């Protein structure tokens, strides 16, 4: 995974890649720990993973799906479309992140993404990613 993404702690938001079809799809997981940096301030009495970081974790999974075979390229999140959230993610949860490249056009691609926790969809939408140089 380290080769596929330029992100590092604390902004690497996936723990491992479970499935990969380069250029087509990826499945990754992120365990939400009580020690995650974002929980300290979001929110101290009611900790939960911010939706923006769920989108970032999905974008990282999409970047792996799209560009894992291209070592000198990285995915850049350009646009979020039709994103819906249905459940709050609390410490102790595990997110399973799905990304499937619907189609690419030049150095851009539309990627359908979904996050699940305990088999329930908690977020889904479409991300537009661009290829960028590392």
C-alpha positions in Angstrom: 0.0 0.0 0.0 2.9 2.4 0.7 3.8 2.4 -2.9 0.3 3.0 -4.1 -0.4 6.0 -1.9 1.8 9.0 -1.0 -0.2 9.5 2.2 1.5 8.9 5.6 0.5 9.0 9.2 -1.7 10.7 10.4 -3.4 11.1 7.1 -3.2 7.6 5.7 -6.8 6.6 6.4 -6.8 3.0 5.3 -5.2 0.2 7.2 -4.9 -2.5 4.5 -6.0 -3.4 1.1 -8.1 -6.6 1.0 -8.8 -6.9 -2.7 -7.3 -5.2 -5.8 -7.9 -5.3 -9.5 -5.5 -2.6 -10.8 -7.3 0.0 -12.9 -10.7 -1.4 -11.9 -11.5 -1.9 -8.2 -10.2 -2.1 -4.7 -11.5 -3.1 -1.3 -9.8 -1.7 1.8 -10.4 -1.5 5.6 -10.0 1.2 8.2 -10.4 0.3 11.9 -11.6 3.3 13.9 -9.5 3.4 17.1 -10.0 5.4 20.2 -6.5 6.8 19.5 -7.3 8.2 16.0 -6.2 11.8 15.9 -9.5 13.2 14.7 -11.5 11.8 17.7 -9.9 14.1 20.2 -11.7 17.1 19.0 -14.6 15.6 17.0 -16.4 15.5 19.5 -14.9 15.1 23.0 -18.1 13.9 24.6 -19.5 12.2 21.5 -16.5 10.9 19.3 -17.2 10.0 15.7 -15.3 9.9 12.5 -15.9 13.1 10.4 -17.8 12.5 7.2 -15.0 14.4 5.3 -12.5 11.9 6.5 -14.7 9.0 5.4 -14.7 10.6 1.9 -10.9 10.9 2.1 -10.6 7.2 3.0 -12.8 6.4 0.1 -10.8 8.6 -2.2 -7.6 6.9 -1.1 -9.2 3.5 -1.8 -10.2 4.9 -5.2 -6.7 6.1 -5.9 -5.4 2.6 -5.2 -7.9 1.1 -7.5 -7.2 3.6 -10.3 -3.4 4.0 -10.1 -1.9 1.1 -8.2 0.0 0.0 -11.4 1.4 3.5 -12.0 4.0 4.1 -9.3 4.8 7.7 -10.3 1.2 8.8 -10.3 -1.3 9.6 -7.5 -5.0 10.2 -7.3 -6.3 13.7 -6.6 -9.8 14.2 -5.4 -11.5 16.7 -7.8 -15.2 16.3 -7.1 -17.7 14.6 -4.9 -21.0 13.7 -6.4 -24.1 12.2 -4.9 -22.5 11.4 -1.5 -24.9 10.2 1.1 -24.2 9.2 4.7 -26.5 7.0 6.7 -24.8 6.2 10.0 -22.4 7.8 12.4 -19.1 6.0 12.7 -17.8 5.6 16.3 -14.6 4.3 17.8 -14.4 0.6 17.7 -16.1 0.4 14.3 -14.4 -1.1 11.2 -15.1 0.5 7.8 -14.9 -1.6 4.7 -14.2 0.7 1.8 -15.2 -0.2 -1.8 -14.1 1.6 -4.9 -14.9 0.7 -8.5 -13.7 2.7 -11.5 -16.8 3.3 -13.6 -14.9 5.0 -16.5 -11.9 7.1 -17.2 -11.4 10.0 -19.5 -7.9 11.2 -20.2 -6.3 11.6 -16.8 -9.7 11.8 -15.0 -11.9 9.0 -13.7 -15.3 8.5 -12.1 -15.2 6.1 -9.2 -18.2 4.7 -7.5 -17.5 4.3 -3.8 -19.2 2.8 -0.7 -18.3 2.4 2.9 -19.8 -0.3 5.1 -19.7 -1.1 8.8 -21.0 -4.4 10.1 -22.4 -5.2 6.6 -24.5 -1.9 6.6 -23.8 0.8 4.0 -22.9 4.0 5.9 -21.7 6.1 3.0 -21.9 6.0 -0.8 -21.4 8.2 -3.8 -19.3 9.0 -6.8 -15.8 10.6 -6.7 -14.0 12.2 -9.6 -10.3 11.6 -9.4 -7.5 13.0 -11.4 -4.1 11.6 -12.0 -1.3 13.7 -10.6 2.5 13.4 -10.4 4.0 12.4 -7.1 
